[in-house]
Amino acid sequence: MPVSNPEKMLTREEVLTHSSRESCWVVINNAAYDMTHFLDSHPGGPGIILKYGGRDATAAFEPIHPSDTLENHLKSEYHLGPVSGPVPEVEEDAKSKAPEVTPGEKKPTLGAIINIRDFELAAPKLLPPKSFAYFKAGAESEYTSQWNRDSWQAIRFRPRVLRPIEEIYTSTTILGNECSVPFFICPAGGGKLAHPKGEVLLTKAAAKHGVLHWISNVAGCSQKEMTAAKALGQNQCWQIYAMSDLAVTEKEIKQAVKDGFKGFCLTVDAIRAGKRERDMRMELDEDEAAIYSEEEDESFEKEPTVKRGAIWSSFDWVSFVKWIRTMTDLPVCVKGIQTWEDAKLCMEHGVHPWLSNHGGRQLEGAPSAAETLVSIRKHCPEVFDKCEVIADGGVLRGTDILKALCLGAKGVGLGRGFLYSLVFGEPGVNKAIRILKHEVEVGMALLGVTSIDQLNPSYVDTRGLAFASAFPRAHL
Ligand SMILES: Cc1cc2nc3c(=O)[nH]c(=O)nc-3n(C[C@H](O)[C@H](O)[C@H](O)COP(=O)(O)O)c2cc1C
């Protein structure tokens, strides 16, 4: 039962007694919250809240929840009020702590990073294993996330020589937004697992370099914080997971329009959470597991790895477009297009195809964006004229970006690359952008082009893609 007088200062002793399924309170930033009625609605499951029952959960709560989460999702009667003294925290396991430096070992430094893969190699030495696993995880055996990378490599260039190359221009537009480079920051949740300030640092670095930032509606920072972090004239776009409570999503979209966001995408490849086993193993927690007896073990009955609320899965092409067009005339992408047939449907419905398999985190065995680009070119090349095709997945290099552009992509996104760079804060993201821009420039010069609009399919040979796809490399 919620306490009757929310103004009353709660005592530490009182809070400590509410640690069961029947009455579960947690303390966040010195205020107590009654979670009892929210336990079964929590997207991450009840176990994790019960673990913090009667305890201070601030350290576990803050990295994964926007600052307005409690205000938005927990009824005000369950906001119990301030607690008079410190409440004990739960001792975190080693998987939740940043690794200690062993004698003789050096922590990776930003100065030593020379490519995007270096950020990935540095991240597990700086991040708690759970956080790294969340970023790195792909679905099931992770061959799709690996295949995303391999498929860019399977494409070869056809460089042209003896062309005068003086200045190189990397600027372009993506959905009408001026961008200094043809790559952008993909929407991704979990930024605060990389850095306490989270996605606001991504947006600051993006502003500094004229890079488009596409912000996730399940980012660790709230919509308000992301808007506040926006520089004057900066282009930000908003990614939508249509949540099962559509009214919440509608409110966000309307707010994003008001706040001057420049475009939207609906992510459609995640109506269920992919089975990310790397992540699941990290989440296995003996304390949580002990809360249930063997008979009560309900794992695999519900979504096992979901970290967000349930998704509205009843849209079809017509109802989605009708719905979004009641709220905005801005450019809209459908993120998660994996076949030429669906790319064509995007064209027919006046939206843009975003070729993505969610970084291999959703359907194991899904095609890479490189493959989908090739099949659109073969079956319905008119899509490239009528729409702006966006691509992401497995991009590590400026040359990967150029290959996608040669095949018709207008903008190329990176998810993990920027999350790993965020481990070094804003300077890390700045460096990632500079590295990619440098690689794009060098690649363009060596290909024999001086501006992005000169890139076309004659600069690539995609024959190797079909052979390479026959031999995927699984990692788990
Ligand atoms: C940790 C993580 C969180 C992500 N969160 C979202 C998200 O909230 N919304 C979304 O549309 N895509 C999300 N994605 C997918 C990315 O937008 C993008 O499609 C993918 O990361 C591209 O592949 P890459 O990581 O190999 O670059 C996420 C990806 C990662 C790795």
Ligand as a Chemical Component Dictionary entry (heavy atoms), coordinates in Angstrom:
data_LIG
# 
_chem_comp.id                   LIG 
_chem_comp.type                 NON-POLYMER 
_chem_comp.pdbx_formal_charge   0 
_chem_comp.three_letter_code    LIG 
# 
loop_
_chem_comp_atom.comp_id 
_chem_comp_atom.atom_id 
_chem_comp_atom.alt_atom_id 
_chem_comp_atom.type_symbol 
_chem_comp_atom.charge 
_chem_comp_atom.model_Cartn_x 
_chem_comp_atom.model_Cartn_y 
_chem_comp_atom.model_Cartn_z 
_chem_comp_atom.pdbx_ordinal 
LIG C1  C1  C 0 23.221 -0.905 -28.367 1  
LIG C2  C2  C 0 22.326 -0.640 -29.526 2  
LIG C3  C3  C 0 21.111 -0.023 -29.313 3  
LIG C4  C4  C 0 20.265 0.231  -30.389 4  
LIG N1  N1  N 0 19.088 0.875  -30.172 5  
LIG C5  C5  C 0 18.284 1.174  -31.214 6  
LIG C6  C6  C 0 17.111 1.914  -31.024 7  
LIG O1  O1  O 0 16.796 2.335  -29.915 8  
LIG N2  N2  N 0 16.331 2.157  -32.108 9  
LIG C7  C7  C 0 16.665 1.711  -33.368 10 
LIG O2  O2  O 0 15.930 1.948  -34.325 11 
LIG N3  N3  N 0 17.795 1.034  -33.570 12 
LIG C8  C8  C 0 18.621 0.760  -32.542 13 
LIG N4  N4  N 0 19.784 0.107  -32.766 14 
LIG C9  C9  C 0 20.173 -0.245 -34.140 15 
LIG C10 C10 C 0 20.939 0.901  -34.788 16 
LIG O3  O3  O 0 20.110 1.999  -35.041 17 
LIG C11 C11 C 0 21.559 0.475  -36.118 18 
LIG O4  O4  O 0 20.571 -0.034 -36.966 19 
LIG C12 C12 C 0 22.665 -0.569 -35.956 20 
LIG O5  O5  O 0 23.380 -0.365 -34.764 21 
LIG C13 C13 C 0 23.614 -0.507 -37.116 22 
LIG O6  O6  O 0 24.569 -1.515 -37.025 23 
LIG P1  P1  P 0 26.041 -1.302 -36.420 24 
LIG O7  O7  O 0 25.888 -1.274 -34.940 25 
LIG O8  O8  O 0 26.761 -2.516 -36.902 26 
LIG O9  O9  O 0 26.569 -0.017 -36.969 27 
LIG C14 C14 C 0 20.637 -0.161 -31.705 28 
LIG C15 C15 C 0 21.877 -0.775 -31.904 29 
LIG C16 C16 C 0 22.713 -1.012 -30.835 30 
LIG C17 C17 C 0 24.039 -1.668 -31.100 31 
# 
loop_
_chem_comp_bond.comp_id 
_chem_comp_bond.atom_id_1 
_chem_comp_bond.atom_id_2 
_chem_comp_bond.value_order 
_chem_comp_bond.pdbx_ordinal 
LIG C1  C2  SING 1  
LIG C2  C3  SING 2  
LIG C2  C16 DOUB 3  
LIG C3  C4  DOUB 4  
LIG C4  N1  SING 5  
LIG C4  C14 SING 6  
LIG N1  C5  DOUB 7  
LIG C5  C6  SING 8  
LIG C5  C8  SING 9  
LIG C6  O1  DOUB 10 
LIG C6  N2  SING 11 
LIG N2  C7  SING 12 
LIG C7  O2  DOUB 13 
LIG C7  N3  SING 14 
LIG N3  C8  DOUB 15 
LIG C8  N4  SING 16 
LIG N4  C9  SING 17 
LIG N4  C14 SING 18 
LIG C9  C10 SING 19 
LIG C10 O3  SING 20 
LIG C10 C11 SING 21 
LIG C11 O4  SING 22 
LIG C11 C12 SING 23 
LIG C12 O5  SING 24 
LIG C12 C13 SING 25 
LIG C13 O6  SING 26 
LIG O6  P1  SING 27 
LIG P1  O7  DOUB 28 
LIG P1  O8  SING 29 
LIG P1  O9  SING 30 
LIG C14 C15 DOUB 31 
LIG C15 C16 SING 32 
LIG C16 C17 SING 33 
# 
